[in-house]
């Protein structure tokens, strides 16, 4: 399932891009609606390129159809992201800790700005679930949850930038 999402921040684009490459931001993500406290596993900086691996745990309710093929307690994954701070863009892959044979997600996002107080993040991704009969429903539920999660990040990122 291909998906896109745009979010808007009341902050400068370079600052928003840098915040997402900063491991300290992820400590502030504990109150997101669909994922538990993320765990930064790796952080490597080479010039303007930042590689960041973060483990996430899905904590929202799943539909009965989704629970038929996925154990919610095993729905954890590592987001492997490469941040190009000079270009203000990120490529990512979500690597499932469990169900790797049934789950894949890749994508990219870019931060563009309209001055010091407005940044747009445009995300394009591709999520694939392999499950007979319910794959589309599971993909839809995961993408809906991902969109809710990414929108909820906005206030946290803006607050992080003010406090930084």
N, C-alpha and C positions, 0 to 999 in steps of 0.2 A: 504494500500500500504506500503510494507516494503521498507525502504530506508537506505542507508549507505552513509557516506561522510567522507573523510579524508582531513584535513587541516594541513599545516605545518607552524610553527612559528620559527623565528630566535631568540629564547630565551630558557631559561632553563625550564624544565617541571614543577617543583614545583612552579616557579614564574608565569607561565601561568595559572596553576590550581588555585593559590591563587588570581590572578587577576579576574578570573570569579566569585569568591566568594566575591569580594569586591564591595559594592554598588557604590563606586566612579567611577568604570569603566563604568557603564551604563549611566552616564552623558555624556560620550564621544561618545556614540552611536547615537547621534542625526542626523548624516549625512549618515546613512545607506540607501541603495537604495530602500528597500521595506517596511520599518517600520519607523514610526515616533519615536520621542523621547520616550524611555522607562521610566516607572515610577516605582521606587522601592517601594513596598508596605510593605514588611516585611523582616527583616534580623535578624537571631537568630544564635548565635555561642555557641556551647557546645563542648569544646575541639577542635578536628580536624573535627567536623561535623558542616557545615554551611547550614542553611536552608534559602533560598532566594526566595521571590515571586516578580516577575516583570511583570507589565502590558505592553503589546505591542499593537500597532495599525498598521494594514496593510495599506500601503499608495500607493502601486503600482497599475497599471491598471489591471483590470480583464477582461478576455475574455467575449464576449457576453453570451456564455454558462454558465459561472460561475455567471455572474450578473443576470441570469435568476432565480437562486436559492439563491443567497447571495447578500445582500445589502452591498456594500463596506464600507459604513459609520458605519456599525455595526460589522465590522470584527476586533474585539478586543479580546484579551485573556490574561490570566495570566499564566506565566511560573512559575510553582512550582518546584523548584529544590532543591535537597539535595546533597551537595558537601562533599565528603569525602577527605579531603586534604591529609591525610596520604596515602591513596590508589591512589590519583590523579584521582578519578572517580566521575561522576555525574549521578544521575538518575533524570529524569524530566517528568512532565506531563504538557501539555498545556490545560488549562481549558478555554473554550470559555465563554465570557461574554454573548453572544447571540448564538443561534443555538446549544446549548449544546446537544440537542437531535439528531443533525446531524453531529457533529464534535467530534473527539477524537484523541489525539496524545500523545504517550508515548515513552520514549526511554532512552538511556544512552550514555555517552561518557567517554572516558578515555584518559588521557594524558600520553604519553610515550616519553622518551627523549634519545637523542644521544649526551650527553655532555651538555655543557653550552650554546650552540648556535643553538640547533635544537630540536624542540618538535613536535610530531605528535599528533593530536586529531582525534580519530576514533569515529564516531557517528553511532549508530544504532537506528532506530526508526520505529514506526508503526503509520501511519496516516490513519484514516478512515473517509470518508464522506458518509452520507446516503442521496442520492438524485437520484431519478429515472432517468435513461438514461445518466446522465451527471456526475455521481459520479467519474468515472475514470478520466475524463478530469479535473474535479475540483481538485482531489487529485494530479494529475500530475502537474497542474499549481502551487498549493501550495508548493509541494515538490521542484519544480524548483526554486521558489522564496525563499524558505528556504535555499536551497543550495547557491544561489547567496548572500543572506544575511550573511550566515556563512562564506563564503569566504571573504566578504568585512570586516568582523570583524578583520581579521588577522592583517592588518596594524594598526588599531586602538589599538589593544591589545599590539602589539610590541611598539608602541609609548607610550602607558600608562606605560609600564614597564620601558622604558628609563627615563621617567619623574618621576617615583616613587622613 
